[in-house]
Amino acid sequence: LIALLVGSAATGIYAVSNKIPTVLPTVANIFTSAWQLSALAEQPKAEKERFFSNVFVVYSAIAFVVASGVILTAQISTRMLAAPAYYEAWHYVPVLTLATTFACLGSFLSSIYMVEQRSAATLVTTMLGAAANVVGNLILIPLWGSMGAALSTLFSYILIFGVRAVHTRSMLRIHWDIPKAAASVLLLVVQCLLIERAVPLWPLWSVLCFLGVTAVNFQPLWSALQKAVHH
């Protein structure tokens, strides 16, 4: 749709910006590879809820902190990883990183479908997000070009996450620390706006946002690190 509505040059730049946030799911996959979800299939519901709640706290903390780091270094990483002609791709990295954060959180919730043997729900919610993304692209790309595509991607992943968050509660009730999650998302949004608007002294404010996200999520990360060291 970008190629059709904007041009092939914009497609190449957008493709480059899409590659940088992939560090986030890579880190998340390293973390999730240690799960033994299949072992939960025969466990009591209360045990499943306890397990998923504990893992989600650490998983979301990692996702938020890594995302903030990627946003903070968007310009530097683009300059290092892309040819000079593609440097402007950094403009889309913050929004796409935020989108990838919600994609990771939504992916975590899809693991509940797997454990509960409801994999069809993963397909349905993914198709819902895909349809929303196409519609969003058709509306937003003519208005804001490639940034419209990035925003459409963000909204579609938020939709997938939101639908799964509500639907999975009928299966397993994960205990969320909503204030911490909301604070982390708010800081990430502020960080995106700072870098995109080129606010005076934005690198300083962006570092403060990163430190804020780290502080909000420090306790679960520290607890998980201590457990890993002791084991």
C-alpha positions, 0 to 999 in steps of 0.5 A: 500500500505504501508503494501504491499510494506513496512510491517505491522509494518510501517502501524501501525506507519503511522496510529499513525502519521495520527491521530495527524494532525486531530486536525486541521480539528477538529478546522476547523470544530468548526469554520465552524459549525457557518456558515449559508451557506444555507442562502446564496443560494438566495443572490446576487453573490456579497454578496456571494463573499464578505461573502466567501472572509471574511470567507476564510481569517479567516479560512485560518489564523486559519488553518495556525497557528494551523498547525504551532503549530502542527508541532512545537509540533510534537515530544512532542505530539507523545510522549504523545499520543503514546506508546514508540514503536510508537514514530518514527511516529513523523517523518511523522506528519509535512508532514501530517499536511501540507497535512491536511492544504491543505485538510482543504482549499480544503474543504472550497472551496467545500462549494462553490459547495454546495451553487452553487448546484454543488456537483458533482464537489466535487466528481470529484475533490475528485476522482481526488485527490484519483487517484493521491494519489494511483499513488503517493503511487506506485511511492514514497513508494518504494523510501522513504517508509512511507514518500513517502506515506505522500508526496503523500498525500500532493501532492494529497491534493495540487492537489485537492485544486489547481483544486478547486481554479481554478474551483470555480472562474467560480462560485464565485471569492474569493479575496485572499491575495496571498502574505500572503498565500504564506508566510504562506505555505513557513514558514510551509515548512521550519518548516517541513524541520527544524524538519525532518532534525534535523537542529542544534537549530531546536526548536528555528527556529521552534518557530520563524517560528510559530511566523512568521506564527502567525504574518502574519495571526495576523490581520484577527485573531485579527479582528475576535476575536474582532467581536466575543467579541463584539457580 
